[in-house]
């Protein structure tokens, strides 16, 4: 009796022949650190309220340089606006790393890889700017006084868009083309 052989299933997103690449040790380490940073930033954005750190800075009630640096560090890491910006940048970096790991086309030399990661982080920051400006135009609620549920939605959506822009730069180009067409047609709100 012959055993029947089941053909491998082709996944819908696997439209190209891609073989995984061996990432450099530095890339693997950077990916692990970036993932840990993303998780830490998300947890900090959820758990740490920043108003107690903003008020002393705003009211000039800081005792010294060390206290000022501590307050600013908490504000940068945990305040909704800056936290979301960093989440977007880290997500885009992880997307570019993921694309490289699955065998995506890209530069082979270290300088070219570095440039690709920097470009991905820049795309992630631009996604943050788009999300922030869209939320200002479409909502009366302040970007900084979000409920926990809305913060998680904002962080998740902006991270997803940034990861996608880092993973596939063509998605970002399509978004930019759409924005340019709307600007040329005058359909973008002023």
Buried (B, 14 or more C-beta within 10 A) or exposed (E): EEEEEEEEEEEEEEEEEEEEBEBEEEBEEBBEEBBEBBEEBBEBBEEBEBEEBBEBBEEEEBEEEEBEEEBBEBBBBBBBEBBBBBBBBBBBBBBBBBBBBEEBEBEEEEEEBEEBBEBBBBBBBBBBEBBBEEBEEEEEEEBEEBEEEBBBEBBEEBBBBBBBBBBBBEBBEEBBEEEEEEEEEEEEEE
